[in-house]
């Protein structure tokens, strides 16, 4: 493990179990650490690199914070030592069209390393976070439900392909190697706890800061990060070995999401709506230019396609198992805006101030 490991003392769960969360500095990872802590669990948070802002939040929810690179198998044995439950959230979310080596290494090789470490360390259960993007569909209206195995050739986009491959690695390890694992498959995650801007998170912030003059037509299924965190924690205890569970929320139009974000921030919403065919036409150039200039991808053919695809994801299976009931999207959007203005920005300012030497 990295020499920058940060160790903290903390409470121990009543049954002595240790819960390890990879990707703990991400929005879902941070929310999951908070959820596990609220349940009295001992939490070891694994982060890819040291970040003072992320650490200031994680210290509230984790008993231990460890810097680990999941692409390096030799670092995982110590990180998983003594763990009863491992929640694998670390990876790269991408709207790119093509798979690059970094994406594959993080999402596929990293998952393979996590599986091997879980088996060698005697972990009781692995909860793997997949995605609904791995579900193929043939029309835009049918209800999409869990499938027994994933087909990387039946989905589009680099992220969906690599997550399909990684999900199959988990299923294979359950069937062939005795791994106890379940898969949680969130839809579009929104809400608080976001320290690093996602594409959608950036849009919400831009609306709240009045930097977004236009919005796109389209819709998608969005779910509050707190609902996802609760479901993942529940799956560690109640999930059926080898099964996957869709963690979806509500289908909402982008227009309505933008209006909710503006309302939460107390600002007027943007008035100009761009049709998807128009944006799709320019998205090829936008992706090409972003790659050449090494800028963050914002508009790609895959991202635009998702806004017009089937997003009727059914959470019937997880609801029957745990009573899962996703909260209202407007509540999640308000939480995201409030977190940005009342928690994230003040914390960043405080962290920066503390780093100033006089």
C-alpha positions in Angstrom: 0.0 0.0 0.0 1.0 3.6 -0.5 3.2 5.3 2.1 0.6 8.1 2.3 -1.8 5.9 4.2 -3.8 7.8 6.8 -4.9 5.7 9.8 -7.5 6.7 12.3 -9.0 5.1 15.4 -12.7 4.5 15.5 -15.6 2.5 16.6 -16.0 -1.2 16.0 -19.2 -2.9 14.8 -20.9 -5.0 17.4 -20.2 -8.2 15.6 -16.6 -7.2 15.0 -17.0 -6.9 11.2 -15.1 -4.5 9.1 -16.6 -2.8 6.0 -14.2 -1.8 3.2 -15.2 0.7 0.6 -13.2 1.2 -2.6 -13.6 4.5 -4.4 -14.6 6.1 -1.1 -13.8 9.7 -2.3 -16.5 9.5 -5.0 -20.0 10.6 -4.4 -21.5 7.2 -4.0 -18.5 6.0 -1.9 -18.7 9.0 0.4 -22.5 8.5 0.8 -21.9 4.8 1.5 -19.3 5.5 4.2 -21.8 7.8 5.8 -24.6 5.2 5.6 -22.4 2.5 7.1 -21.2 4.7 9.8 -24.8 5.6 10.7 -25.4 1.8 11.1 -22.6 1.5 13.6 -20.2 -0.3 11.2 -16.4 0.0 11.3 -15.4 1.6 8.0 -12.1 1.5 6.1 -12.2 3.9 3.2 -9.9 3.3 0.2 -9.0 6.3 -2.0 -6.9 6.4 -5.1 -4.8 9.4 -4.1 -4.5 11.8 -1.1 -6.8 14.8 -1.5 -7.2 17.1 1.5 -10.8 18.1 0.6 -11.9 14.5 0.3 -10.1 13.6 3.5 -11.8 16.3 5.4 -15.2 14.7 4.5 -14.1 11.1 4.9 -12.7 11.6 8.4 -16.4 12.2 9.5 -17.5 8.8 8.3 -14.5 6.4 8.1 -12.5 4.9 11.0 -9.6 4.4 8.6 -8.5 6.0 5.3 -6.0 4.2 3.1 -4.5 5.2 -0.2 -4.6 2.3 -2.6 -4.4 1.8 -6.4 -6.7 -1.0 -7.3 -4.8 -1.6 -10.5 -1.9 -2.9 -8.4 -2.9 -6.3 -6.9 0.0 -6.2 -4.3 -1.7 -3.2 -2.6 -5.1 -4.8 -2.1 -4.1 -7.7 0.3 -3.3 -5.3 3.1 -6.2 -3.1 2.3 -8.7 -6.0 2.6 -7.0 -7.6 5.6 -9.7 -8.3 8.2 -12.6 -7.2 6.0 -15.9 -9.0 6.3 -17.5 -6.9 3.5 -16.0 -5.2 0.5 -18.0 -2.7 -1.5 -16.2 -2.2 -4.8 -17.1 1.3 -6.2 -13.7 2.4 -7.6 -13.5 2.9 -11.3 -13.7 5.4 -14.1 -17.0 6.7 -15.4 -16.7 7.8 -19.0 -19.0 9.1 -21.8 -16.3 8.3 -24.4 -17.0 6.3 -27.4 -13.8 4.2 -27.4 -12.1 2.2 -24.7 -8.7 3.6 -23.7 -6.1 1.7 -21.6 -6.8 3.7 -18.4 -10.5 2.9 -18.6 -10.0 -0.8 -19.1 -7.3 -0.9 -16.3 -9.6 0.7 -13.8 -12.9 -0.9 -14.6 -11.9 -4.4 -15.7 -8.4 -5.2 -14.4 -9.1 -3.4 -11.2 -12.3 -5.5 -10.6 -10.3 -8.6 -11.3 -7.7 -7.6 -8.7 -10.5 -6.9 -6.2 -12.1 -10.3 -6.8 -8.7 -12.1 -6.3 -8.0 -10.1 -3.1 -11.5 -10.9 -1.7 -10.9 -14.6 -2.2 -7.3 -14.6 -0.8 -8.3 -12.5 2.2 -11.5 -14.6 3.1 -13.9 -11.7 2.6 -17.4 -12.7 3.6 -19.2 -10.8 0.8 -18.3 -8.6 -2.1 -20.9 -6.0 -3.1 -20.0 -4.8 -6.6 -21.4 -1.6 -8.1 -22.3 -2.2 -11.7 -24.6 0.1 -13.8 -27.9 0.0 -15.7 -25.9 0.9 -18.8 -25.0 -2.8 -19.1 -28.6 -3.7 -19.9 -29.3 -4.2 -23.6 -32.7 -3.1 -25.0 -34.6 -3.5 -28.3 -37.2 -0.7 -28.0 -37.8 2.5 -26.1 -40.8 1.5 -24.0 -40.3 -2.0 -22.5 -39.5 -2.3 -18.8 -35.8 -3.2 -18.3 -35.1 -5.8 -15.7 -32.1 -7.8 -14.4 -30.4 -10.3 -16.7 -28.5 -13.4 -15.8 -25.3 -12.5 -17.7 -24.0 -9.4 -19.5 -23.1 -9.1 -23.2 -20.5 -6.4 -23.9 -21.3 -6.7 -27.6 -24.9 -5.7 -27.0 -24.3 -2.3 -25.4 -22.8 0.9 -26.5 -20.2 3.2 -25.1 -16.8 2.5 -23.6 -18.1 2.7 -20.0 -21.0 0.2 -20.6 -18.7 -2.3 -22.4 -16.1 -2.3 -19.6 -18.7 -2.5 -16.9 -20.3 -5.5 -18.7 -16.9 -7.2 -18.8 -16.3 -6.5 -15.1 -19.8 -7.6 -14.1 -19.2 -10.9 -15.8 -15.9 -11.4 -14.0 -17.9 -11.1 -10.7 -20.5 -13.6 -11.9 -17.8 -16.0 -13.1 -16.0 -15.9 -9.8 -19.3 -16.7 -8.0 -20.0 -19.7 -10.2 -16.4 -21.0 -10.6 -14.4 -19.9 -7.6 -16.8 -19.8 -4.7 -16.9 -16.0 -4.3 -19.9 -14.6 -2.4 -20.9 -11.5 -4.3 -23.9 -9.5 -5.4 -24.2 -6.7 -7.9 -26.0 -3.4 -7.4 -26.8 -1.5 -10.7 -27.6 2.2 -10.2 -29.1 4.4 -12.8 -28.1 8.1 -13.1 -26.9 9.1 -9.6 -27.6 12.6 -8.3 -27.8 14.3 -4.9 -25.3 15.5 -2.3 -21.8 14.2 -1.4 -20.3 15.1 -4.8 -16.7 16.3 -4.5 -15.6 15.7 -8.1 -18.0 17.0 -10.7 -19.8 14.5 -12.8 -21.1 15.6 -16.2 -24.6 15.9 -14.8 -23.3 17.4 -11.5 -21.5 20.1 -13.5 -24.7 20.9 -15.3 -26.5 21.4 -12.0 -23.7 23.6 -10.6 -23.7 25.6 -13.9 -27.4 26.2 -13.6 -27.1 27.2 -9.9 -24.2 29.6 -10.7 -26.1 31.0 -13.7 -23.4 29.8 -16.2 -25.7 27.6 -18.4 -27.7 29.5 -21.0 -29.1 26.4 -22.7 -30.2 22.8 -21.9 -30.8 19.7 -23.9 -34.0 17.9 -24.8 -34.2 14.3 -23.5 -34.8 12.4 -20.3 -33.2 9.7 -18.1 -33.8 7.7 -14.9 -32.1 9.4 -11.9 -31.7 8.2 -8.4 -30.7 9.9 -5.1 -27.2 8.8 -4.0 -28.6 8.2 -0.5 -31.0 5.6 -1.8 -28.1 3.9 -3.6 -26.0 3.9 -0.5 -28.7 2.4 1.6 -29.4 -0.3 -1.0 -25.7 -1.3 -1.3 -25.5 -1.6 2.5 -28.7 -3.7 2.5 -27.4 -5.9 -0.2 -24.4 -6.8 1.9 -26.8 -8.4 4.4 -29.9 -9.4 2.3 -28.7 -9.8 -1.3 -28.9 -13.3 -2.8 -25.4 -14.6 -3.8 -24.8 -14.2 -7.6 -27.8 -12.0 -8.2 -27.9 -8.5 -9.6 -30.3 -5.7 -8.5 -31.3 -2.6 -10.4 -31.2 0.6 -8.2 -33.2 3.0 -10.2 -35.3 6.1 -9.3 -37.6 8.1 -11.5 -37.6 9.1 -15.2 -37.3 12.9 -15.5 -36.9 15.2 -18.5 -33.7 17.3 -18.6 -36.0 20.4 -18.8 -37.5 19.5 -15.4 -34.2 18.7 -13.8 -32.8 22.1 -14.9 -35.9 23.8 -13.5 -35.5 22.0 -10.2 -31.9 23.0 -9.9 -32.7 26.6 -10.7 -35.5 26.6 -8.1 -33.3 25.1 -5.4 -30.7 27.8 -6.1 -33.2 30.6 -6.3 -32.2 31.6 -9.9 -34.1 31.7 -13.2 -33.7 28.6 -15.4 -32.2 28.7 -18.9 -34.7 29.3 -21.6 -33.2 27.8 -24.7 -33.7 24.1 -25.4 -31.4 22.3 -28.0 -32.9 19.3 -29.8 -31.0 16.1 -29.5 -30.4 15.6 -33.3 -28.7 19.0 -33.6 -26.4 18.3 -30.6 -25.8 14.8 -31.8 -24.5 16.1 -35.1 -21.9 18.4 -33.4 -21.1 15.8 -30.7 -18.7 13.9 -33.0 -16.6 17.1 -33.4 -16.9 18.0 -29.7 -15.5 14.6 -28.6 -12.7 14.7 -31.1 -11.7 18.2 -30.1 -11.9 17.4 -26.4 -9.6 14.4 -26.8 -7.1 16.3 -28.9 -7.0 19.2 -26.4 -7.1 16.9 -23.4 -10.2 18.6 -22.0 -13.1 17.0 -20.1 -15.6 15.3 -22.3 -19.0 17.0 -22.1 -20.9 16.2 -25.4 -20.2 12.9 -27.1 -22.4 10.8 -29.4 -22.8 8.2 -26.6 -23.9 10.8 -24.0 -26.5 12.3 -26.4 -27.7 8.8 -27.4 -28.4 7.9 -23.7 -30.8 10.8 -23.4 -33.0 9.4 -26.1 -32.7 5.7 -25.3 -35.0 3.4 -23.2 -34.5 4.2 -19.5 -37.5 2.4 -18.1 -35.5 0.5 -15.4 -37.5 -1.5 -13.0 -36.4 -1.6 -9.3 -39.1 -4.2 -8.5 -36.5 -6.8 -7.5 -34.7 -4.7 -4.9 -37.9 -3.3 -3.6 -39.3 -6.7 -2.9 -36.1 -7.7 -1.1 -35.5 -4.7 1.1 -38.5 -2.3 0.8 -36.4 0.0 -1.4 -38.4 3.1 -2.3 -36.5 5.9 -4.1 -37.2 9.4 -2.8 -38.5 12.3 -5.0 -36.0 13.7 -7.5 -36.6 17.3 -6.5 -35.5 16.4 -3.0 -32.2 14.9 -4.5 -31.6 18.0 -6.7 -32.1 20.3 -3.7 -29.8 18.2 -1.7 -27.2 18.5 -4.5 -27.5 22.3 -4.7 -27.4 22.7 -0.9 -24.4 20.5 -0.6 -22.5 22.5 -3.2 -23.3 25.9 -1.7 -23.5 25.1 2.0 -21.0 22.3 2.5 -18.6 21.8 -0.4 -17.7 25.4 -1.2 -17.2 26.4 2.5 -15.1 23.3 3.1 -12.9 24.0 0.1 -12.4 27.5 1.2 -11.5 26.3 4.8 -9.1 23.7 3.4 -7.4 26.2 1.2 -7.1 28.7 4.1 -5.6 26.0 6.3 -3.0 25.3 3.6 -1.8 28.9 3.5 1.5 29.4 5.3 2.1 32.9 6.7 
